[in-house]
Amino acid sequence: MSGIFELNMIIKTAAMLFIVLGLLVLVLYLMKRFLFFRREAKGDLAIKVVSSLHLSSKERIEVIEISGKRIVLGIAPGSISYITELNDSNGKTHENKG
């Protein structure tokens, strides 16, 4: 009789564990979906990353677009440096600050 009681308790405990874990996964999914990532649609962003080139594991060059202007930035762990601004039509350098 004791073995059946222990098996019944193990089954109940495992079932409750799966229910709690399922609820946890559901709550985390809902939080991720509705709370943490409230972003505008990708087409409506004010700043768009047009291109990115990784120079090393921590350094990269990115071309971003802000209000129709394309700007080239150098990005490192401790800094973001303005490199130049590009024309939209032919990609020629419009301005260069060294």
KOLPA-135967 format. One line per 4 residues: number of its first residue (from 1); for each residue x, y, z of N, C-alpha, C. Coordinates in steps of 0.1 Angstrom, whole numbers. Example, Ala and Ser with C-alpha at 12.3 -4.5 7.8 and 13.67 -1.06 7.14 Angstrom:
<pts>
1	132,-57,78,123,-45,78,132,-33,78 | 128,-22,71,137,-11,71,129,0,79
</pts>
This chain:
<pts>
1	8,-12,0,0,0,0,9,13,0 | 20,12,7,29,23,8,35,27,-6 | 38,17,-14,44,19,-27,34,26,-36 | 21,23,-36,11,29,-44,10,44,-40
5	10,46,-27,9,60,-22,20,69,-26 | 33,63,-26,44,71,-30,44,73,-45 | 40,64,-53,39,65,-67,28,76,-71 | 17,76,-64,7,86,-66,12,100,-62
9	20,102,-51,26,115,-48,36,119,-58 | 44,110,-63,54,114,-73,47,119,-86 | 36,112,-90,29,116,-102,23,130,-100 | 17,132,-88,10,145,-85,21,156,-85
13	32,153,-79,43,163,-78,49,167,-92 | 51,157,-100,56,159,-114,45,167,-122 | 33,164,-120,22,171,-128,22,186,-123 | 23,188,-111,23,202,-106,35,210,-111
17	47,203,-111,59,209,-116,57,213,-131 | 52,204,-139,50,207,-153,40,219,-155 | 30,219,-147,20,230,-147,27,243,-144 | 35,244,-133,41,256,-129,51,260,-140
21	59,251,-145,69,254,-156,62,259,-169 | 50,253,-172,43,258,-184,38,272,-182 | 33,275,-170,28,288,-167,39,298,-167 | 51,294,-163,63,303,-163,67,306,-177
25	67,296,-186,70,298,-200,60,308,-206 | 47,305,-204,37,314,-209,38,328,-205 | 40,331,-192,42,344,-187,54,351,-193 | 65,344,-194,77,350,-200,75,353,-215
29	68,345,-222,65,347,-236,56,360,-237 | 46,361,-229,37,372,-230,44,385,-226 | 53,385,-216,61,396,-212,70,401,-224 | 77,391,-230,86,394,-241,78,400,-253
33	66,395,-255,58,399,-267,52,413,-265 | 47,416,-252,39,428,-250,46,439,-242 | 56,436,-234,62,446,-226,76,450,-230 | 85,441,-232,99,444,-234,102,450,-248
37	96,445,-258,100,449,-272,89,457,-279 | 86,468,-272,76,477,-279,84,486,-288 | 85,482,-301,92,489,-311,82,493,-322 | 86,503,-329,78,507,-341,81,496,-352
41	73,496,-362,75,487,-373,89,491,-380 | 95,482,-386,109,484,-391,109,496,-401 | 99,497,-409,99,508,-419,97,522,-412 | 92,523,-400,89,535,-393,100,540,-384
45	111,533,-384,122,537,-375,129,550,-380 | 132,559,-370,139,571,-374,153,569,-378 | 160,559,-372,174,555,-375,174,541,-381 | 180,539,-393,181,526,-399,195,523,-401
49	199,511,-398,213,506,-401,212,500,-415 | 220,507,-424,220,504,-438,230,492,-440 | 242,493,-434,252,483,-436,261,483,-424 | 268,472,-422,277,470,-411,288,462,-415
53	301,466,-412,313,458,-415,321,457,-402 | 322,444,-398,330,441,-386,345,441,-389 | 353,450,-382,367,450,-384,374,441,-375 | 369,439,-363,374,430,-353,362,425,-345
57	365,418,-334,354,413,-326,347,424,-319 | 353,435,-317,347,446,-309,346,459,-317 | 351,459,-329,351,472,-337,344,470,-350 | 336,480,-354,329,479,-367,327,492,-373
61	324,493,-386,320,505,-393,305,503,-397 | 297,513,-394,283,511,-398,279,523,-406 | 270,521,-416,264,532,-424,249,532,-419 | 245,543,-413,232,545,-408,225,556,-416
65	212,555,-416,204,565,-423,195,572,-413 | 196,586,-412,188,594,-403,182,605,-412 | 169,605,-412,161,616,-420,166,617,-434 | 169,606,-440,173,606,-454,188,608,-457
69	196,611,-446,210,613,-447,217,600,-443 | 227,596,-451,235,584,-447,248,589,-441 | 251,583,-429,262,587,-421,270,575,-418 | 284,576,-419,293,565,-417,298,567,-403
73	297,557,-394,302,557,-380,312,546,-378 | 322,549,-370,331,539,-364,327,536,-350 | 325,523,-347,320,519,-334,330,510,-327 | 334,514,-315,343,506,-307,337,505,-293
77	342,497,-284,336,495,-271,334,508,-263 | 344,517,-264,343,529,-256,339,541,-263 | 336,540,-277,333,553,-284,326,550,-297 | 319,560,-302,313,560,-315,318,573,-322
81	325,571,-333,331,582,-340,325,585,-354 | 322,597,-356,317,602,-369,328,601,-379 | 326,594,-391,336,593,-401,333,603,-413 | 321,601,-419,317,609,-430,302,608,-433
85	297,617,-442,284,616,-446,283,613,-461 | 274,604,-465,273,600,-479,261,606,-486 | 262,609,-499,250,613,-507,242,601,-509 | 229,603,-510,220,592,-513,221,587,-527
89	223,596,-537,221,593,-551,233,585,-556 | 246,589,-554,257,582,-560,267,578,-549 | 265,580,-537,274,575,-526,287,583,-525 | 289,594,-532,301,603,-530,301,609,-516
93	313,611,-511,315,618,-498,310,632,-499 | 301,635,-490,295,649,-490,303,658,-480 | 307,652,-469,314,659,-459,324,649,-452 | 335,654,-448,345,645,-441,351,653,-429
97	350,647,-417,356,652,-406,366,642,-401 | 379,645,-400,389,636,-397,391,635,-382
</pts>
